[in-house]
Each structure stands twice: as C-alpha cells, then as structure tokens.
Amino acid sequence: MTTDTTPDPALASAAFQGTSPPVGVELRFALSAEPFPLAASESSGAYRKTDLTIVLTRRAAAALECGAITVSVPVGSGSTALAAETAGMTASTDPPGWNTTIAATGLVTFTPPDGTTLLGKENGVALSVSTVPVNRTVGRAVLTVNVPWRIPGEKDWSTETVELPVTKFPPAFSLGELYASPGQIAHNGSVTLTWQASGGDFRLIYGKTDISVTGRDTHTAHNITSDSLFQLRGTSSSPSGELEAVRSAWVTVDVPDIVTQSLTATRGITTDRLAGLTGNSVPVFHARAMEHRPELSMRTYDPLRGSATAPVRLPFGQVASAPALAVHDGKLHMLFCPYGSEQLTWVTYDGSTWQTMPNPPGPAAPAPVALTTMGTSLVCAHGTPDGDYVMRTSTDGTAWGAASPMPAPDGGVVSLCWQGSALYATINPKELAPLRSFYRYEAQQEWRMLNYFPLADGSLELAMRGETLMLFHRYHIGRIWVSRRRANPSESDAEILQVRASDNVRAVSYGQRVLVMFPDSEGTLQAMSSNGTEPTNAPTVWSTPVPVDEYPVTETPALAWYRDRIVAIGRSGAAVPEG
C-alpha cells in the first residue's frame, strides 16, 4: 500500500471569526493534488493542469450546519501563486447538486442546494477545483478555505478558516510510486524497495534508518521484525524555501514484534521470541502465565572469509531448552528438548537433510543439554524430569547407554569437552550459586572438581585449541574471561579480553584455532578467533571481533565445525525462508 503527502513546513493554521469562537478546530480538512508531486509549468508552452480536491468532515460526533464554502486559489505568476489564470478552471462537489462559481480572482464558491447542509463524521463533502493551469514559478502556494458553521438550532454563525499549502516543484523533479516487495514478510525477513525519482535529493527513512538514495532506484531492508512504514522523501529548493514530497509504503510482518511501554496480560502470553532491556537476554514479566516458546534457527559462518548465511528456521517446532551440537561419524548431531515434552529429540544433519533418530537418550527436563565426542563415542549430559543431571554414552551413534549421575546432580551441565585422554565438564551447581564448577572424569568413572569460578556471569564454555583446553565465561561487567589448561606440562593461566558480551560465550575449535561467538549490547552476534600460530606457552592472540550478520539474537547459539564452516544453531534470530 502506498500513500503520498506534501508536508507543510508548519501545521496548517486555523482561525475563527465571530463574537464567540469555539475552542479547537471543528472540521477536518484533507487536500490532494493530482498529479503528485505537482510541478510548475515549463518556461514556455502550454500550462500544466492540476486537479485539487478538498474533503471536509466533522471532527466530533455531532454534525454541524454549514453555509456556502469558499476556496481561494491564488492567481498570478509568482512563487506563492498557484494558477496562472482562471480560464478553463471548473468546480464540482461530491455529493453533487451544489452551486459553484469561479471568480477571476480565483475565489471559488460552493453553495449547498438549500443554502445550508449538515456535515458529520460520516457524511462530509468533497470540493473539487479541476484543470487549474499551474504557473511557471517554483514555490509554495496556499489555498484559503472558509467554512461558515453553527450548531444546528442555534442562531449565531462562526467561520473556520484554514490554509492548505500546495507545493510546485521544478519541472525536472519527479518522484514515482514507492513499491515494497513483498508487502508481507516473515519475522526478521527482508523487503526490497523500488522507485523512480530524479531532479532532487532523496532519502529513504524507516525505523531508525535514514539513508541517502539520490541516484538510486532500489534498496533492500533486512531484519524487519515489526510492521513498518517506509518513506521516500524528495526535496528541492525554491524561493519559498525547501520543498518536500513523500511517497510511503507499508510492510506487514506475519508475527510482528510488539514495542510498547507496558503490556498487561489477563490470561497469558505465548511467543517464540523475547527481547528484553539492553543487556538482558530475557525480559521480566509479571503476568501470571508466561510461556516462552522459541524455535530453532541455523546459520553458517565462514571464519576465513568473514561471511555468513542468513539464519533459517528449522522444522522442529517450539523448543524448551537451548540445543547441543557435536560432529560424529561425518554427521552433525543435535539434542534438544521440545516444548511440552519430557523426551529429548535427537536429530542428525548430513549437509542437506535433517533426520530424526529413533532412539533418543531418554526422559529429559527443559534444561541445558551438553553434547561432545569422546574418541569414537558420543557423550551427552542432560536434566531429567526428576530434577537430576545424568550422563549417557552412545558408542555406535544409533542408541544410548544407561544413565550415570553427574556431580552436583541438581546443577546444570552446560559444556562437555574431550581432551584426548580425559572428559571435562562445567557445571552450575545450585547449592553453590553463583559459583561455576569445573570437573574432570577420572579413570575410576568418578568426577573430580578441579576448580570453581566465583565471579562467573552465565555459563562456562569449553573448547580445545590443539592440546590446550580453553575455558570461557563472562566476567565482571560482561568482559570475556579465558583460562588455558595444557595437557603437558600440567599448568594453566588466564586472561581477561577487552571485549564485552551481553549473553553467554560459545566457542568451537577448528584446526589449531578457536572461534568465539557472543552477542554485543545490541544483540548483534560477534565473532573472533585465535591466531593459531602461537607457541604452546605464549598468550593467545585474538582477532578483532567482527559482526557475524545483521540478525540480532537474544541467546547465543550453539556452535560446531562441520564441512569447513561454523554451524550456529540457537533459539533466536530466525528468518523464515520464502515459499
């Protein structure tokens, strides 16, 4: 849908004549001029013609009695005049039947059939002045409309006077229709705007975006999350000041975000996307029933080229917990707990097709899931409906073994990592909150706590860089803290990176490098990687963080290195593919 306007530099003025003028404007006025935008006539030759229409309606519910209405069209050759002459001008009304006269001065009088008429909110009147010869001077003319009115049954009359501007652009100025394709998009979708414009300066405005598009005829807007108004503004100069015309297009989103100062729910809220205040991954709601039902989306990232694919929603419906990823036997494996289920879902991906495995690990709670490879086996850790955390192993990639308890069974296992000879885990133990614990699985099939982190904000993440085990978490005020533990010699050190994350840090190894992903304060995913050429005992050299793409997230996705790409799957930032 497109609309057109010629903005006035100031609000239309309104004055009242009579002994006791009422408070406020009684009538609503809407002016349109065709063609739009209206250009002054060329310096020679025939005059351009314009058709003017003014629609009058009552603002309040009660009707007003109106008398003969006059519209003054300024005549002359200057910038503030509109008509070069009155010859050829005609006048009419809708509904028809009104008497019309046009004076040589440009004063057009519209008289109701019985001398007076009632104007209401639903039964207004359209006044038309057609085939007006536009003069040859660029500028801004003003139509003056006078409407005598009174309350039905009363004796005294008042007059409402309104000035309506009409802009005359240079003959070379043009601003065609603004088209949006498609007009209805999915959440986080893209829309392409096209237009034809010349002879002026042009800007495209939508949301917080304001860009120059002079000399262009197309623009693609990404990451549209709510119904949006797009405006193409064209400007030109004149003796009357800057002239501006606007074309508009409206784009709707299938399931739009709602931006509001407050939201009251009498029953409950059901959604698959949540965006909180700056720095918070999930907002605070005070409704009695709040259901967060996100869906999974997948993007891939090439760290060598710094390019990413747009996140695409996966066909698994709503999920209750963040997923876990691992690569085993040439396939990408993923575990997650669906919304409303007490059974983990286990799926694999071969690079083109997702397949649901028939023998998932077992009953599960909507809590964090961890997954890694351990030699030739898969290992997972997950919560149970009883509130415990257990570990299971799959030796053949088709079925899972019996459950064994994790340390701090009522805590949350958030990361598993195999160092080549030992399995490590990070845990958020409830009894030690807000501490985060770091464990190693011993040969006696027992877990041994190696360390804890009292200042950790969020969960701990494990990844390998060569033979070095690296541990990441958010530190004070969001800075990223990194610890390195080497297999030989048995030592560890730590550093605090001068970058900040607004949610948990996720990491994945590829070759001798480690890539770290995290959202910044605006929710934009950032990626940085280790150099990969440092000596074993040297500090890690990190690249400067770069945005992964323009799609914001509220939760850091899980990562895996698969087929020479980083695969990132999470519960936000999804774009539904078209078709």
C-alpha positions as CSV (number, residue, x, y, z in Angstrom):
1,M,0.0,0.0,0.0
2,T,1.4,3.4,-0.9
3,T,0.4,6.9,0.2
4,D,1.6,10.3,-0.9
5,T,2.0,13.6,1.0
6,T,3.5,17.0,0.6
7,P,4.4,18.1,4.1
8,D,3.8,21.6,5.2
9,P,6.7,23.3,7.0
10,A,4.3,24.1,9.8
11,L,0.9,22.9,10.9
12,A,-2.0,24.3,8.9
13,S,-3.2,27.4,10.7
14,A,-6.8,27.8,11.8
15,A,-8.6,31.0,12.8
16,F,-12.1,31.6,13.9
17,Q,-14.2,34.7,13.2
18,G,-17.2,35.7,15.2
19,T,-18.0,37.1,18.6
20,S,-17.6,33.8,20.4
21,P,-15.2,31.5,18.6
22,P,-15.3,27.8,19.8
23,V,-12.3,26.2,21.3
24,G,-10.5,23.9,18.9
25,V,-10.9,23.0,15.2
26,E,-14.4,21.8,14.4
27,L,-13.8,20.4,10.9
28,R,-11.2,18.1,9.4
29,F,-9.6,19.1,6.0
30,A,-7.8,16.8,3.6
31,L,-6.2,18.2,0.4
32,S,-5.0,16.2,-2.6
33,A,-3.5,17.5,-5.8
34,E,-3.1,15.4,-9.0
35,P,-0.7,14.8,-10.5
36,F,1.6,14.2,-7.5
37,P,4.1,15.6,-7.0
38,L,2.9,18.8,-8.7
39,A,5.4,20.5,-11.0
40,A,5.4,24.1,-12.1
41,S,4.8,24.6,-15.8
42,E,7.7,24.8,-18.2
43,S,9.1,28.2,-19.1
44,S,7.2,28.2,-22.4
45,G,4.4,26.3,-23.9
46,A,1.1,25.1,-22.6
47,Y,0.4,25.3,-18.8
48,R,0.4,22.1,-16.8
49,K,-3.0,21.3,-15.3
50,T,-3.8,20.1,-11.8
51,D,-7.0,18.8,-10.1
52,L,-7.5,19.9,-6.5
53,T,-9.8,18.0,-4.1
54,I,-10.6,19.1,-0.5
55,V,-12.5,16.7,1.7
56,L,-14.3,18.2,4.7
57,T,-15.6,16.1,7.6
58,R,-16.7,16.8,11.2
59,R,-14.2,16.0,13.9
60,A,-16.8,15.4,16.6
61,A,-19.8,13.0,16.5
62,A,-22.4,15.7,16.4
63,A,-23.0,17.3,12.9
64,L,-22.5,20.9,12.1
65,E,-24.7,23.1,9.9
66,C,-22.6,24.8,7.2
67,G,-23.3,27.5,4.7
68,A,-21.6,28.5,1.4
69,I,-17.9,27.4,1.5
70,T,-15.2,29.4,-0.3
71,V,-11.8,28.3,-1.6
72,S,-9.4,30.9,-2.6
73,V,-6.9,29.8,-5.3
74,P,-4.1,32.4,-5.6
75,V,-3.7,33.6,-9.2
76,G,-0.6,35.1,-10.6
77,S,2.9,34.4,-11.9
78,G,4.9,34.4,-8.6
79,S,6.1,31.6,-6.4
80,T,3.2,32.0,-3.9
81,A,0.5,31.9,-6.6
82,L,-0.8,28.6,-8.0
83,A,-3.0,29.4,-11.0
84,A,-1.6,31.3,-13.9
85,E,-5.2,32.3,-14.8
86,T,-8.7,31.1,-14.1
87,A,-9.7,30.4,-17.7
88,G,-10.6,26.7,-18.1
89,M,-11.0,26.0,-14.4
90,T,-14.1,24.1,-13.3
91,A,-15.6,23.2,-9.9
92,S,-17.8,20.4,-8.6
93,T,-18.8,18.6,-5.4
94,D,-19.5,15.1,-4.1
95,P,-22.3,14.7,-3.3
96,P,-23.4,16.6,-6.4
97,G,-26.0,19.3,-6.6
98,W,-24.1,22.2,-5.1
99,N,-24.0,25.5,-6.9
100,T,-20.4,26.6,-7.9
101,T,-18.9,29.8,-9.1
102,I,-15.4,30.8,-10.0
103,A,-14.3,34.5,-9.9
104,A,-11.5,36.0,-11.9
105,T,-9.6,36.5,-8.6
106,G,-9.6,32.7,-8.0
107,L,-12.3,32.7,-5.4
108,V,-14.3,29.5,-5.8
109,T,-17.7,29.4,-4.0
110,F,-19.6,26.2,-3.2
111,T,-23.2,26.7,-2.1
112,P,-25.3,23.8,-0.8
113,P,-28.6,23.1,-2.6
114,D,-30.7,24.6,0.2
115,G,-28.2,27.3,1.3
116,T,-27.0,25.1,4.2
117,T,-26.1,21.5,4.8
118,L,-25.1,19.2,7.7
119,L,-21.5,18.0,7.8
120,G,-20.8,15.0,10.0
121,K,-18.0,12.4,10.6
122,E,-19.6,10.0,8.1
123,N,-21.3,12.5,5.7
124,G,-18.8,15.1,4.7
125,V,-18.3,16.8,1.3
126,A,-15.6,16.8,-1.3
127,L,-14.9,20.1,-3.0
128,S,-13.1,19.8,-6.4
129,V,-11.4,22.5,-8.4
130,S,-10.2,21.0,-11.7
131,T,-8.0,21.8,-14.7
132,V,-6.2,24.5,-12.8
133,P,-3.4,26.0,-15.0
134,V,-0.2,25.9,-12.9
135,N,2.0,28.9,-13.3
136,R,5.7,28.7,-14.3
137,T,7.3,29.6,-10.9
138,V,8.6,27.1,-8.4
139,G,7.4,27.6,-4.9
140,R,4.6,27.1,-2.4
141,A,1.1,28.4,-2.8
142,V,-1.6,28.4,-0.1
143,L,-5.3,27.7,-0.6
144,T,-7.5,29.5,1.9
145,V,-10.8,27.7,2.8
146,N,-13.6,29.5,4.7
147,V,-16.4,27.5,6.2
148,P,-19.3,29.2,7.9
149,W,-20.8,26.9,10.5
150,R,-23.1,26.8,13.5
151,I,-24.6,24.2,15.9
152,P,-28.0,23.0,14.4
153,G,-30.8,25.0,16.0
154,E,-28.6,27.9,17.2
155,K,-28.7,31.4,15.7
156,D,-25.1,32.6,15.6
157,W,-22.7,31.6,13.0
158,S,-18.9,31.2,13.2
159,T,-16.3,30.8,10.4
160,E,-13.5,28.4,10.4
161,T,-10.6,29.4,8.2
162,V,-7.8,27.0,7.2
163,E,-4.8,27.5,5.0
164,L,-3.8,24.5,2.9
165,P,-0.3,24.5,1.2
166,V,0.2,23.3,-2.4
167,T,3.8,22.7,-3.5
168,K,5.1,23.4,-7.0
169,F,8.3,21.5,-7.8
170,P,10.7,22.3,-10.6
171,P,9.7,20.7,-13.9
172,A,12.6,18.3,-13.8
173,F,11.6,17.0,-10.4
174,S,9.9,13.6,-10.3
175,L,9.1,11.1,-7.5
176,G,7.3,8.0,-8.7
177,E,5.5,5.4,-6.6
178,L,7.4,3.6,-3.8
179,Y,6.9,-0.2,-4.2
180,A,7.7,-2.8,-1.5
181,S,8.2,-6.4,-2.5
182,P,6.9,-8.5,-0.8
183,G,4.4,-6.4,1.0
184,Q,4.0,-9.1,3.7
185,I,7.1,-10.8,5.1
186,A,8.2,-13.2,7.8
187,H,9.7,-12.1,11.1
188,N,13.4,-11.0,10.6
189,G,12.6,-11.0,6.8
190,S,13.8,-8.7,4.1
191,V,11.9,-6.4,1.7
192,T,13.1,-4.7,-1.5
193,L,12.0,-1.1,-2.1
194,T,11.9,0.2,-5.7
195,W,11.1,3.6,-7.1
196,Q,11.8,6.1,-9.9
197,A,13.0,9.6,-8.8
198,S,15.1,12.4,-10.3
199,G,15.7,16.2,-10.2
200,G,16.2,16.5,-6.4
201,D,17.7,15.0,-3.3
202,F,16.2,11.8,-1.9
203,R,16.3,9.9,1.4
204,L,14.7,6.6,2.5
205,I,13.5,6.6,6.1
206,Y,12.2,3.6,8.1
207,G,12.6,2.7,11.8
208,K,15.9,4.2,12.9
209,T,17.3,4.2,9.4
210,D,17.7,7.4,7.4
211,I,19.9,7.0,4.3
212,S,20.6,9.0,1.1
213,V,19.3,7.2,-2.0
214,T,19.9,10.0,-4.5
215,G,20.8,8.5,-7.8
216,R,19.4,5.1,-6.8
217,D,16.2,3.3,-7.6
218,T,16.3,0.3,-5.2
219,H,17.2,-0.6,-1.6
220,T,16.8,-3.9,0.3
221,A,16.0,-3.6,4.0
222,H,16.8,-6.6,6.2
223,N,15.9,-7.8,9.7
224,I,12.4,-6.3,9.7
225,T,10.7,-7.5,12.9
226,S,7.5,-5.4,13.0
227,D,5.0,-3.7,10.7
228,S,7.0,-0.9,9.2
229,L,6.3,2.4,7.3
230,F,8.9,3.2,4.6
231,Q,9.1,6.8,3.4
232,L,10.9,8.1,0.4
233,R,11.4,11.8,0.9
234,G,12.4,14.0,-2.1
235,T,13.5,17.7,-1.6
236,S,14.2,20.6,-3.9
237,S,14.9,24.3,-3.2
238,S,12.7,27.3,-4.2
239,P,12.2,31.0,-3.4
240,S,9.6,29.8,-0.9
241,G,12.2,27.6,0.9
242,E,12.8,23.9,0.7
243,L,10.1,21.8,-0.9
244,E,9.5,18.2,0.1
245,A,7.3,15.4,-1.3
246,V,6.9,12.0,0.3
247,R,6.0,8.6,-1.0
248,S,5.1,5.9,1.5
249,A,4.8,2.1,1.5
250,W,3.6,-0.1,4.4
251,V,5.0,-3.6,5.0
252,T,3.4,-6.1,7.4
253,V,5.2,-8.9,9.3
254,D,3.4,-12.2,9.8
255,V,4.2,-12.4,13.5
256,P,5.5,-8.9,14.4
257,D,7.3,-7.7,17.5
258,I,5.3,-5.5,19.8
259,V,7.0,-2.3,21.0
260,T,5.2,-0.8,23.9
261,Q,5.9,1.0,27.2
262,S,3.8,-1.5,29.1
263,L,1.9,-4.8,28.4
264,T,-0.8,-6.2,30.5
265,A,-1.9,-9.8,30.1
266,T,-5.1,-11.0,31.8
267,R,-4.6,-14.7,30.9
268,G,-1.1,-15.3,29.5
269,I,1.5,-14.6,26.8
270,T,2.6,-17.2,24.2
271,T,5.5,-16.2,22.0
272,D,8.6,-17.7,20.2
273,R,10.7,-14.6,20.6
274,L,11.5,-12.4,23.6
275,A,13.6,-9.2,23.6
276,G,14.4,-7.6,27.0
277,L,16.0,-4.4,28.1
278,T,19.5,-3.7,26.9
279,G,21.9,-6.2,28.4
280,N,19.2,-8.7,29.4
281,S,18.7,-11.9,27.3
282,V,15.1,-12.4,28.6
283,P,12.8,-9.6,30.0
284,V,10.9,-9.7,33.2
285,F,7.2,-10.3,33.0
286,H,4.8,-10.1,35.9
287,A,1.8,-11.8,34.3
288,R,0.5,-15.0,36.0
289,A,1.2,-17.1,32.9
290,M,4.3,-16.5,30.7
291,E,5.2,-19.0,28.1
292,H,8.4,-18.6,26.1
293,R,8.2,-20.8,23.0
294,P,11.2,-20.1,20.8
295,E,12.1,-22.1,17.7
296,L,15.5,-23.1,16.4
297,S,17.3,-21.3,13.6
298,M,20.5,-22.2,11.9
299,R,23.2,-20.0,10.2
300,T,26.6,-21.0,8.9
301,Y,29.7,-18.8,9.2
302,D,33.0,-18.9,7.2
303,P,35.6,-17.5,9.6
304,L,38.2,-17.2,6.8
305,R,36.0,-15.1,4.6
306,G,34.0,-13.5,7.4
307,S,30.7,-14.3,5.6
308,A,27.5,-15.9,7.0
309,T,24.3,-17.3,5.6
310,A,21.0,-15.8,6.8
311,P,19.6,-17.7,9.8
312,V,16.8,-20.1,8.7
313,R,14.2,-21.6,11.0
314,L,14.5,-25.3,11.4
315,P,11.4,-27.6,11.1
316,F,11.4,-28.9,14.7
317,G,8.7,-26.6,16.2
318,Q,9.0,-24.9,19.6
319,V,11.8,-25.9,21.9
320,A,12.2,-25.6,25.7
321,S,16.0,-25.5,26.0
322,A,19.0,-24.4,24.1
323,P,20.4,-27.2,21.8
324,A,23.7,-29.0,21.9
325,L,25.8,-29.9,18.9
326,A,28.6,-32.3,18.1
327,V,30.1,-33.9,14.9
328,H,30.3,-37.7,14.9
329,D,30.9,-40.1,12.0
330,G,30.6,-37.4,9.3
331,K,27.3,-36.0,10.6
332,L,26.2,-33.2,12.7
333,H,24.3,-34.4,15.8
334,M,21.9,-32.2,17.8
335,L,20.0,-32.7,21.0
336,F,17.2,-30.5,22.4
337,C,14.1,-30.8,24.5
338,P,10.9,-29.8,22.6
339,Y,8.3,-27.6,24.3
340,G,5.8,-29.5,26.3
341,S,7.8,-32.8,26.1
342,E,9.7,-34.8,28.7
343,Q,11.8,-36.6,26.0
344,L,14.9,-35.4,24.3
345,T,14.9,-35.1,20.5
346,W,17.9,-36.4,18.7
347,V,18.5,-35.3,15.1
348,T,21.3,-35.6,12.6
349,Y,22.3,-33.5,9.6
350,D,24.3,-34.6,6.6
351,G,24.8,-31.2,5.0
352,S,21.5,-31.2,3.2
353,T,18.8,-33.2,5.1
354,W,17.8,-33.4,8.8
355,Q,16.9,-36.9,10.1
356,T,15.2,-37.6,13.4
357,M,16.9,-40.5,15.2
358,P,14.5,-43.2,16.6
359,N,16.4,-43.8,19.9
360,P,16.9,-40.6,21.8
361,P,18.8,-40.5,25.1
362,G,15.8,-40.7,27.4
363,P,13.4,-38.7,29.6
364,A,14.5,-35.1,30.0
365,A,13.6,-31.8,31.6
366,P,13.6,-28.4,29.8
367,A,17.1,-27.7,30.9
368,P,20.5,-27.2,29.3
369,V,21.9,-30.1,27.3
370,A,25.6,-30.8,26.6
371,L,27.0,-33.0,23.9
372,T,30.5,-33.9,22.7
373,T,32.5,-36.6,21.0
374,M,34.8,-38.8,23.2
375,G,37.1,-40.8,21.0
376,T,34.7,-42.8,18.8
377,S,31.7,-42.3,21.0
378,L,29.1,-39.6,21.6
379,V,28.6,-38.3,25.2
380,C,25.7,-36.2,26.4
381,A,24.6,-34.8,29.7
382,H,21.0,-33.6,30.4
383,G,18.5,-33.0,33.1
384,T,15.8,-35.5,34.0
385,P,12.1,-34.8,34.9
386,D,13.1,-35.6,38.5
387,G,15.5,-32.7,38.6
388,D,18.7,-34.7,38.4
389,Y,21.5,-34.5,35.8
390,V,22.8,-37.6,34.2
391,M,25.3,-38.6,31.5
392,R,24.8,-41.1,28.7
393,T,27.2,-42.5,26.0
394,S,26.5,-43.7,22.5
395,T,29.2,-46.0,21.1
396,D,27.7,-46.6,17.7
397,G,25.8,-43.3,17.0
398,T,22.4,-45.1,16.9
399,A,21.5,-45.7,20.5
400,W,22.4,-44.5,24.0
401,G,23.6,-46.5,27.0
402,A,22.4,-46.4,30.7
403,A,22.4,-43.1,32.6
404,S,25.1,-42.4,35.2
405,P,24.8,-39.5,37.6
406,M,26.7,-36.2,37.1
407,P,28.4,-34.4,40.0
408,A,26.2,-31.8,41.6
409,P,23.2,-33.7,40.1
410,D,20.8,-30.8,40.8
411,G,23.0,-28.4,38.9
412,G,23.1,-27.7,35.2
413,V,25.7,-29.2,32.9
414,V,26.4,-26.6,30.3
415,S,29.5,-27.8,28.5
416,L,31.4,-31.1,27.8
417,C,34.8,-31.4,26.2
418,W,37.1,-34.3,25.3
419,Q,40.9,-33.5,25.6
420,G,42.1,-36.7,24.0
421,S,42.5,-38.6,27.2
422,A,40.1,-37.1,29.7
423,L,36.5,-35.8,29.7
424,Y,35.8,-32.4,31.2
425,A,32.6,-30.7,32.3
426,T,31.4,-27.3,33.5
427,I,28.5,-27.2,35.9
428,N,26.3,-24.6,37.6
429,P,25.7,-26.2,41.0
430,K,22.6,-24.9,42.6
431,E,23.9,-25.3,46.2
432,L,27.0,-23.2,45.3
433,A,25.3,-20.5,43.3
434,P,26.6,-18.2,41.9
435,L,29.7,-20.4,41.7
436,R,30.6,-22.3,38.5
437,S,32.4,-25.6,38.8
438,F,35.0,-27.3,36.5
439,Y,35.2,-31.1,36.6
440,R,37.3,-34.0,35.1
441,Y,36.0,-37.5,34.6
442,E,38.6,-39.9,36.2
443,A,39.5,-43.4,35.1
444,Q,37.6,-44.8,38.0
445,Q,34.4,-43.3,36.4
446,E,34.2,-40.7,39.1
447,W,34.1,-36.9,38.7
448,R,36.7,-34.7,40.4
449,M,36.3,-31.0,40.8
450,L,39.3,-29.1,39.6
451,N,38.3,-25.5,40.2
452,Y,35.4,-23.1,40.7
453,F,34.8,-19.6,39.5
454,P,33.1,-17.2,41.9
455,L,32.9,-14.3,39.5
456,A,31.5,-16.1,36.5
457,D,28.4,-14.4,35.0
458,G,26.5,-17.0,33.0
459,S,27.6,-20.5,32.0
460,L,31.1,-21.8,31.3
461,E,32.2,-22.9,27.8
462,L,34.9,-25.4,26.9
463,A,36.8,-25.8,23.7
464,M,40.2,-27.3,22.5
465,R,43.0,-25.4,20.8
466,G,45.4,-28.1,19.7
467,E,46.3,-29.9,23.0
468,T,45.2,-26.9,25.1
469,L,41.8,-27.0,26.8
470,M,40.3,-23.5,26.9
471,L,37.5,-22.3,29.2
472,F,35.5,-19.2,28.5
473,H,32.9,-17.3,30.5
474,R,31.6,-13.8,31.0
475,Y,33.4,-11.9,33.8
476,H,32.8,-8.7,35.6
477,I,30.6,-6.2,33.5
478,G,30.4,-8.6,30.6
479,R,34.1,-8.9,29.8
480,I,35.2,-12.3,28.5
481,W,37.5,-14.4,30.7
482,V,39.7,-17.1,29.2
483,S,41.6,-19.9,31.0
484,R,44.0,-22.3,29.3
485,R,44.9,-25.7,30.7
486,R,47.6,-27.6,28.9
487,A,48.0,-31.4,28.9
488,N,51.7,-31.3,29.2
489,P,53.1,-29.5,31.1
490,S,50.2,-29.6,33.6
491,E,49.7,-25.9,34.1
492,S,47.0,-23.2,33.5
493,D,46.8,-19.5,33.1
494,A,44.1,-16.9,32.4
495,E,43.4,-13.6,30.7
496,I,40.6,-11.1,30.5
497,L,39.8,-10.0,27.0
498,Q,38.8,-6.3,26.5
499,V,35.5,-7.1,24.8
500,R,32.1,-7.4,26.3
501,A,29.3,-10.0,25.8
502,S,25.7,-9.5,26.7
503,D,25.0,-13.2,26.9
504,N,26.9,-16.5,27.3
505,V,30.1,-17.0,25.3
506,R,30.2,-20.0,22.9
507,A,33.3,-21.4,21.4
508,V,34.4,-24.1,18.8
509,S,37.7,-25.3,17.6
510,Y,38.8,-25.8,14.0
511,G,42.3,-27.0,13.4
512,Q,44.7,-25.1,15.7
513,R,42.2,-22.2,16.1
514,V,39.3,-21.5,18.3
515,L,36.4,-19.3,17.3
516,V,34.4,-17.5,20.0
517,M,30.9,-16.1,19.4
518,F,28.8,-13.8,21.6
519,P,26.2,-11.0,21.3
520,D,27.2,-7.4,21.9
521,S,25.0,-4.9,23.8
522,E,22.7,-4.5,20.7
523,G,22.2,-8.3,20.3
524,T,24.4,-8.5,17.2
525,L,26.5,-11.7,17.1
526,Q,30.2,-11.0,17.2
527,A,32.9,-13.5,16.2
528,M,36.6,-13.5,17.0
529,S,39.2,-16.3,16.6
530,S,42.6,-17.2,17.9
531,N,45.6,-16.8,15.7
532,G,46.5,-20.5,15.7
533,T,50.3,-20.0,15.3
534,E,51.2,-19.1,18.8
535,P,53.8,-21.3,20.6
536,T,52.4,-23.5,23.3
537,N,53.5,-21.3,26.2
538,A,52.7,-18.0,24.6
539,P,49.5,-15.9,25.2
540,T,46.7,-16.5,22.7
541,V,46.5,-13.8,20.0
542,W,42.8,-12.9,19.2
543,S,41.4,-11.2,16.2
544,T,39.3,-8.1,16.4
545,P,35.6,-9.0,16.9
546,V,33.5,-8.7,13.7
547,P,29.7,-8.9,13.3
548,V,28.5,-12.3,12.0
549,D,25.4,-10.8,10.3
550,E,22.7,-8.2,10.9
551,Y,20.2,-10.5,12.6
552,P,20.0,-9.8,16.3
553,V,19.8,-12.6,18.9
554,T,18.6,-12.9,22.5
555,E,20.5,-16.1,23.2
556,T,24.0,-17.2,22.0
557,P,23.7,-20.1,19.6
558,A,25.4,-23.5,20.0
559,L,28.4,-24.0,17.7
560,A,30.0,-26.8,15.7
561,W,32.7,-27.1,13.0
562,Y,31.1,-29.0,10.1
563,R,32.2,-29.2,6.5
564,D,34.6,-26.3,6.7
565,R,32.0,-24.0,8.2
566,I,30.9,-22.9,11.7
567,V,27.3,-24.1,12.2
568,A,25.4,-22.0,14.7
569,I,22.0,-23.1,15.9
570,G,20.1,-21.2,18.5
571,R,16.7,-20.1,19.7
572,S,16.6,-16.5,18.2
573,G,17.4,-14.6,15.1
574,A,15.4,-16.8,12.7
575,A,14.4,-15.8,9.2
576,V,11.7,-18.0,7.7
577,P,12.5,-18.9,4.1
578,E,10.0,-17.7,1.4
579,G,7.9,-20.2,-0.4
